[in-house]
Every structure is written in C-alpha cells, then in structure tokens.
C-alpha cells in the first residue's frame, strides 16, 4: 500500500501549494505555480496510481479549504494533466530485439501542447460556468490590464481611445493563444524537471531520452493547421482553436530550440551560439520564438535533421 501513502502525501502538498494563492503575494503566486510538481514526481517515481490518489486527495482538500468548485478545478486543471503526462512518459513496449521501446519524447511534447490547450479552455469553462460572455469579459479585463501597463494613459505618447480599444479587442481575442503558449512551456519544463529529480533518486523506470533529439510527428503539423482554421469560429470552439494554435506553435518553437542544441553539439563555438540565442530570445521578448517555431515545423514536415544526417533513423513511435 506504499503507493497510497505517497499519493496522499503528494496530494496534500500539492493542495497546500494551491491554497496559498489566497494570500495574494508574489511568493504565494510562485508556490501556486509549483503545485503540479508533487503529482508529477510520485506518478513518475512511485506508481501511476499514486498520481490518481494525489489528484483525488488534493481535490478533496481544496474543496474543504476553499470551495467544491475550486476542488474540481484543482483536479481537472492541476493534478490530472500532470498525471496524464506522467502516464504517457512511462508507456513502453518490448521491441523486436527484446529491448524496451519507450514513448517517444517528440510525441510527448505534442501531448503537452494538447494538454495545455485543453486545460486552459477547461479552466475558462469551469470558472465561468460555461458562459462564454463571462469568459470573453474576463479575457478583456486581462487584455485591458496588459495594454494599460504597456502604453501610457495620458501625455503626448498616449494612445487615442479608438486605438486603445482595438488593441484591447485584439489581445482579448489572443488571450487563449498566449495563455496556452505559456502553459505549454510550463508543463514541458515541469515534466523535464520532475523526471530529472526522479532520475537522480534512481526511481525513474525509463532512461530519460536526450531532449535535443526530440522530433514531433507530422500529425502535430496537421493539428496546428486545423487549429488555425477552428480559431476563426466564435464561442468556446474558436477559443479552443486559439489555445491549440498557441500551444502547438510553442511546442514547435521548443523543437526548433532543441534542434539547434542538437546541431551545435561538438561544435567549438556552441556555448557562444546558445548563449547568444537565449539572450536574443529575452531581448526580443519571445519574438524570435516565431522563427524557431517555423524551423521546428520544417524539421517535422521535411525531416531536416534526418536528411542532413543528425538522425539517420526516425524515432520509434507508439500509439496512445
């Protein structure tokens, strides 16, 4: 029954990290963002059932501490996505030569993007009770706050009312897109960090793959195209299209970044190239990620690294 105890402990820790958000302090916000990590660690290092118990226990604790709706939100938005990605990471099957074939990290990245998008929309539906007008109003409030911080409201450089309203409308429309981008990045970082922690404790069942070698399947490109089409719809369907577009573009950008890490291995100027790349990403406030996303898409669609000899064989694939 060891998995029960670890699941209960992880669920309570994760619930505590979530509940501190009521303090409304910067430290509370940081702790809140770390809430999925205990679920990831026990799911990867102890037992998949531990992750499910953590989701259940954490949800019940949040329901008692805050509200039943908050408990449901914790389970669906924080715990279950972490458990699902851990479950996929540990999928495996015996290969023809008797060795274990583990779920490819490229497909795992695609699932991270899909999970991030679905979670963002689920959070919106739960928080608004399925009322899209309330969802849109919340997005406009976030957009207006962002525009106010970026542009002055008075003085010679202030935007006129019409331009300001247009910007607010644009960013409100893009809120699911931008939110899913950020959440996909966070989930990818959390899964990597949790796997490394579990690996250091020698409890990780699979050998963690070389992240720079990840390549998403071509179906990820088709999902991105479909999401861009759906994004033109109204209501929650359009919001889902926006979220999927943002999450998969970020996933392709991460693949492009991984490809550069891969292609520069063994090069004399590797440290300088990578340092300059990250500085440019920071200076351009992520705009360079667009170019990385295009590189990642080309890498998936045309198999750039396989064509140029980095990967002579395509990575193994598994269905879910």
C-alpha positions as CSV (number, residue, x, y, z in Angstrom):
1,X,0.0,0.0,0.0
2,X,3.0,2.3,-0.3
3,X,1.5,4.0,-3.4
4,X,-1.5,5.0,-1.3
5,X,0.7,6.8,1.3
6,X,2.8,8.6,-1.3
7,X,-0.3,9.6,-3.2
8,X,-1.9,11.1,-0.1
9,X,1.2,13.0,0.8
10,X,1.7,14.4,-2.7
11,X,-2.0,15.4,-3.0
12,X,-1.8,17.3,0.3
13,X,1.4,19.0,-0.6
14,X,0.0,20.0,-4.0
15,X,-3.2,21.2,-2.4
16,X,-1.3,23.3,0.1
17,X,0.7,24.9,-2.7
18,X,-2.5,25.7,-4.5
19,X,-4.4,27.0,-1.4
20,X,-1.7,29.6,-0.6
21,X,-2.8,31.6,-3.6
22,X,-5.4,33.2,-1.3
23,X,-2.6,35.1,0.3
24,X,-2.2,37.1,-2.9
25,X,1.5,37.7,-2.5
26,X,4.3,37.1,-5.0
27,X,5.6,34.2,-3.0
28,X,2.2,32.6,-3.0
29,X,1.9,33.0,-6.7
30,X,5.3,31.2,-7.2
31,X,4.2,28.4,-4.9
32,X,0.9,28.1,-6.7
33,X,2.7,27.6,-10.0
34,X,4.7,24.7,-8.5
35,X,1.6,22.7,-7.5
36,X,1.7,20.1,-10.3
37,X,5.3,19.0,-9.5
38,X,4.5,16.7,-6.5
39,X,1.9,14.9,-8.6
40,X,4.5,14.5,-11.4
41,X,7.1,13.2,-9.1
42,X,5.0,10.5,-7.4
43,X,3.5,9.4,-10.8
44,X,6.9,9.1,-12.4
45,X,8.8,7.6,-9.5
46,X,6.4,5.5,-7.4
47,X,3.2,4.4,-9.2
48,X,0.6,5.8,-11.6
49,X,-2.0,5.1,-9.0
50,X,-0.2,7.4,-6.7
51,X,-0.8,10.2,-9.1
52,X,-4.5,9.5,-9.3
53,X,-4.8,9.3,-5.5
54,X,-2.9,12.6,-5.3
55,X,-5.5,14.2,-7.6
56,X,-8.4,12.8,-5.6
57,X,-6.9,13.7,-2.1
58,X,-5.8,17.2,-3.3
59,X,-9.2,17.9,-4.9
60,X,-11.0,16.9,-1.7
61,X,-8.6,19.0,0.5
62,X,-9.1,22.1,-1.8
63,X,-12.9,21.5,-1.7
64,X,-12.8,21.6,2.1
65,X,-10.4,24.5,2.3
66,X,-11.7,26.8,-0.4
67,X,-14.8,25.5,-2.2
68,X,-16.1,22.5,-4.1
69,X,-15.6,24.3,-7.4
70,X,-12.0,25.1,-6.5
71,X,-11.5,21.4,-5.7
72,X,-12.9,20.3,-9.1
73,X,-10.7,22.9,-10.7
74,X,-7.6,21.6,-8.9
75,X,-8.3,18.0,-10.0
76,X,-9.0,18.9,-13.7
77,X,-6.5,21.7,-14.2
78,X,-3.6,20.9,-11.9
79,X,-3.4,17.3,-10.9
80,X,-4.9,15.2,-13.8
81,X,-2.8,16.9,-16.6
82,X,0.3,16.1,-14.5
83,X,-0.8,12.5,-14.0
84,X,-1.7,12.1,-17.7
85,X,1.7,13.3,-19.0
86,X,3.5,11.1,-16.5
87,X,1.4,8.1,-17.7
88,X,2.4,8.8,-21.3
89,X,6.1,9.3,-20.3
90,X,6.1,5.8,-18.8
91,X,4.4,4.0,-21.7
92,X,6.6,1.3,-23.2
93,X,6.6,-2.0,-25.1
94,X,9.2,-4.7,-25.9
95,X,11.0,-4.1,-29.2
96,X,11.9,-6.7,-31.8
97,X,15.4,-7.1,-30.2
98,X,13.9,-7.5,-26.7
99,X,14.8,-4.0,-25.5
100,X,12.1,-1.7,-24.3
101,X,10.8,0.9,-26.6
102,X,9.6,3.9,-24.6
103,X,7.1,6.5,-25.7
104,X,8.9,9.0,-27.9
105,X,9.7,12.3,-26.4
106,X,8.5,14.1,-29.6
107,X,5.0,12.7,-29.2
108,X,5.1,13.5,-25.6
109,X,5.8,17.2,-26.5
110,X,2.8,17.1,-28.8
111,X,0.6,15.8,-25.9
112,X,2.0,18.5,-23.7
113,X,0.7,21.1,-26.2
114,X,-2.7,19.4,-26.5
115,X,-3.0,19.1,-22.7
116,X,-2.1,22.7,-22.1
117,X,-4.7,24.0,-24.6
118,X,-7.5,21.7,-23.3
119,X,-6.6,22.7,-19.7
120,X,-6.8,26.4,-20.5
121,X,-10.2,26.1,-22.0
122,X,-11.4,23.8,-19.2
123,X,-10.3,26.4,-16.7
124,X,-12.3,29.0,-18.6
125,X,-15.4,26.9,-18.7
126,X,-15.2,25.9,-15.0
127,X,-14.6,29.5,-13.8
128,X,-17.5,30.9,-15.9
129,X,-19.9,28.1,-15.6
130,X,-19.9,27.6,-19.4
131,X,-20.9,31.2,-20.1
132,X,-18.8,32.4,-23.0
133,X,-19.8,36.1,-22.5
134,X,-18.3,35.9,-19.0
135,X,-15.2,34.1,-20.4
136,X,-14.8,36.9,-23.0
137,X,-15.3,39.6,-20.3
138,X,-12.5,38.0,-18.2
139,X,-10.2,37.9,-21.3
140,X,-11.0,41.6,-22.0
141,X,-10.2,42.5,-18.4
142,X,-6.8,40.8,-18.7
143,X,-6.2,42.4,-22.0
144,X,-7.0,45.9,-20.8
145,X,-4.7,45.5,-17.8
146,X,-1.9,44.4,-20.2
147,X,-2.5,47.4,-22.6
148,X,-2.5,49.8,-19.6
149,X,0.8,48.5,-18.4
150,X,2.4,48.7,-21.9
151,X,1.0,52.1,-23.0
152,X,0.5,55.3,-21.1
153,X,-3.0,56.6,-20.5
154,X,-2.0,60.3,-20.5
155,X,0.6,62.5,-22.1
156,X,1.8,63.2,-25.6
157,X,2.5,59.4,-26.2
158,X,-0.8,58.2,-25.0
159,X,-3.0,56.2,-27.4
160,X,-6.3,57.6,-28.5
161,X,-9.4,55.8,-27.3
162,X,-10.1,54.1,-30.6
163,X,-6.7,52.6,-30.9
164,X,-6.6,51.5,-27.3
165,X,-10.0,49.8,-27.7
166,X,-8.7,48.0,-30.9
167,X,-5.6,46.8,-29.0
168,X,-7.8,45.6,-26.1
169,X,-10.0,43.6,-28.5
170,X,-7.0,42.1,-30.3
171,X,-5.3,40.9,-27.1
172,X,-8.6,39.7,-25.7
173,X,-9.0,37.5,-28.7
174,X,-5.5,36.3,-28.3
175,X,-5.7,35.6,-24.6
176,X,-6.3,31.8,-25.0
177,X,-3.5,31.7,-27.6
178,X,-1.0,33.4,-25.3
179,X,-2.2,31.6,-22.2
180,X,-1.8,28.2,-23.8
181,X,1.7,29.1,-25.1
182,X,2.8,29.9,-21.6
183,X,1.2,26.9,-20.0
184,X,2.7,24.5,-22.6
185,X,6.2,25.9,-21.8
186,X,5.5,25.5,-18.0
187,X,4.2,21.9,-18.4
188,X,7.3,20.9,-20.6
189,X,9.6,22.4,-18.0
190,X,7.9,20.8,-15.1
191,X,7.8,17.3,-16.7
192,X,11.5,17.6,-17.5
193,X,12.4,18.8,-14.0
194,X,10.3,16.2,-12.3
195,X,11.9,13.4,-14.5
196,X,15.4,14.6,-13.6
197,X,14.5,14.7,-9.9
198,X,13.1,11.2,-10.0
199,X,16.0,10.0,-12.2
200,X,18.5,11.4,-9.6
201,X,16.8,9.3,-7.0
202,X,17.1,6.2,-9.3
203,X,13.4,5.6,-9.3
204,X,12.7,6.5,-12.9
205,X,11.7,3.3,-14.8
206,X,12.8,4.6,-18.2
207,X,16.1,6.0,-19.3
208,X,15.3,9.7,-19.9
209,X,15.9,10.5,-23.6
210,X,18.2,13.2,-24.9
211,X,15.8,16.1,-25.2
212,X,17.7,17.8,-28.1
213,X,16.9,14.8,-30.3
214,X,13.1,15.2,-30.0
215,X,11.0,15.4,-33.2
216,X,7.3,15.7,-33.1
217,X,5.2,13.6,-35.6
218,X,3.8,15.1,-38.8
219,X,0.3,14.8,-37.4
220,X,1.3,17.7,-35.0
221,X,1.5,19.9,-38.0
222,X,-1.9,18.8,-39.2
223,X,-3.3,19.6,-35.8
224,X,-1.8,23.1,-36.0
225,X,-3.4,23.7,-39.4
226,X,-6.7,22.5,-38.2
227,X,-6.5,24.6,-35.0
228,X,-5.8,27.8,-37.1
229,X,-8.9,27.1,-39.1
230,X,-11.1,26.5,-35.9
231,X,-9.7,29.7,-34.4
232,X,-11.8,31.7,-36.8
233,X,-15.0,30.3,-35.2
234,X,-17.0,32.1,-32.4
235,X,-17.5,30.9,-28.9
236,X,-15.6,28.3,-27.0
237,X,-14.8,26.5,-30.2
238,X,-12.9,29.4,-31.5
239,X,-11.2,29.8,-28.1
240,X,-10.1,26.2,-28.3
241,X,-8.7,26.7,-31.8
242,X,-6.8,29.7,-30.5
243,X,-5.4,27.7,-27.5
244,X,-4.4,24.8,-29.7
245,X,-2.7,27.1,-32.1
246,X,-0.7,28.9,-29.4
247,X,0.3,25.6,-27.6
248,X,1.4,23.8,-30.8
249,X,3.3,26.8,-32.1
250,X,5.2,26.9,-28.8
251,X,5.8,23.2,-29.0
252,X,7.3,23.6,-32.4
253,X,9.4,26.5,-31.1
254,X,10.7,24.3,-28.4
255,X,11.5,21.7,-31.0
256,X,13.3,24.3,-33.1
257,X,15.3,25.2,-30.0
258,X,16.1,21.6,-29.3
259,X,17.2,21.2,-32.9
260,X,19.7,24.0,-32.5
261,X,21.0,22.4,-29.3
262,X,21.3,19.1,-31.3
263,X,23.0,20.6,-34.4
264,X,25.6,22.5,-32.3
265,X,26.8,19.5,-30.2
266,X,30.5,19.1,-30.6
267,X,31.0,22.5,-32.2
268,X,33.7,24.7,-30.8
269,X,31.5,27.8,-30.6
270,X,28.5,26.0,-29.1
271,X,28.4,27.9,-25.8
272,X,28.6,31.3,-27.5
273,X,25.9,30.4,-30.0
274,X,23.5,29.1,-27.4
275,X,24.1,32.0,-25.1
276,X,23.6,34.5,-27.8
277,X,20.4,32.7,-28.8
278,X,18.9,32.8,-25.3
279,X,19.9,36.5,-25.0
280,X,18.1,37.3,-28.3
281,X,15.0,35.4,-27.1
282,X,15.0,37.5,-23.9
283,X,15.7,40.8,-25.7
284,X,13.0,40.3,-28.4
285,X,10.6,39.2,-25.7
286,X,9.9,35.9,-27.4
287,X,9.5,37.2,-30.9
288,X,12.5,35.1,-32.0
289,X,10.3,32.1,-31.0
290,X,8.3,32.6,-34.2
291,X,11.4,31.8,-36.3
292,X,12.2,28.8,-34.0
293,X,8.6,27.6,-34.5
294,X,9.0,27.8,-38.3
295,X,12.3,25.9,-38.0
296,X,10.6,23.3,-35.8
297,X,7.7,22.9,-38.3
298,X,10.2,22.4,-41.2
299,X,12.1,19.9,-39.1
300,X,9.0,17.8,-38.6
301,X,7.5,18.1,-42.1
302,X,10.7,17.7,-44.1
303,X,12.8,15.8,-41.6
304,X,15.7,18.2,-41.8
305,X,17.9,16.6,-39.2
306,X,17.4,13.1,-40.7
307,X,18.1,14.4,-44.2
308,X,21.3,16.1,-43.0
309,X,22.5,13.1,-41.0
310,X,21.8,14.1,-37.4
311,X,19.2,11.3,-37.1
312,X,19.8,8.5,-39.6
313,X,16.7,6.7,-38.3
314,X,13.4,8.1,-37.4
315,X,12.5,7.9,-33.7
316,X,10.2,5.0,-32.7
317,X,6.5,5.8,-32.3
318,X,3.8,4.4,-30.1
319,X,0.1,4.9,-30.2
320,X,-1.6,6.0,-27.0
